[in-house]
Amino acid sequence: MHLFDIDIPGKITFKESETLTQGESFTVVDTPACRMGIGICYDLRFPELAMVYAQRGVQLIVYPGMVVDHLAVLLCVSQHQRRQSAH
């Protein structure tokens, strides 16, 4: 649903929007084990996606991701830590 774009002059520029198209629908897959929702790693920043999946009976949400460098790792860790401290 979301694309990750970052531009820090002199440091890093990475824009998924230059090569990818954002999703327009929710992806729910019924498997023998459970009902699964699929997002991308950047979707972790938006709890609304997880709430919609919960309303649709999703039991497992998968957020595959590709880390492009150390900055991306730091962004993901930072987001996770902020979310954990908010609870």
DRENRO-408281 format. One line per field, with one value per residue (C-alpha): x, y, z. Coordinates in steps of 0.1 Angstrom, whole numbers. Layout:
# residues N
xx	[X  ...];
yy	[Y  ...];
zz	[Z  ...];
//
This chain:
# residues 87
xx	[0  29  62  94  111  141  163  190  213  249  239  213  186  163  129  107  82  106  104  73  36  18  -8  -44  -59  -54  -38  -54  -44  -62  -38  -43  -26  -42  -56  -26  -23  6  23  58  83  74  37  48  47  9  -11  -43  -33  -30  -64  -81  -65  -77  -112  -110  -100  -63  -42  -8  6  38  59  87  114  147  173  193  220  227  205  174  183  185  151  134  149  141  104  102  116  93  63  74  79  45  28];
yy	[0  23  31  41  72  89  117  129  152  140  108  86  87  57  61  30  53  56  19  5  12  13  -13  -5  -34  -56  -90  -118  -154  -183  -211  -245  -231  -196  -166  -144  -107  -94  -60  -46  -36  1  -8  -14  24  24  5  10  -18  -42  -31  -37  -71  -79  -69  -93  -122  -123  -143  -136  -106  -110  -79  -90  -64  -57  -38  -16  -5  3  34  13  -11  19  33  -1  -6  30  25  -7  7  37  15  -7  23  37  6];
zz	[0  8  -9  8  -5  12  1  25  5  4  23  6  -20  -24  -41  -46  -63  -93  -101  -83  -81  -48  -40  -42  -24  6  1  22  16  32  39  56  86  90  72  63  53  33  34  29  56  53  60  96  101  95  122  102  78  107  120  87  85  120  111  81  104  95  120  106  89  68  61  37  32  15  35  11  35  72  72  63  91  115  103  108  143  153  142  161  193  191  187  217  240  231  246];
//
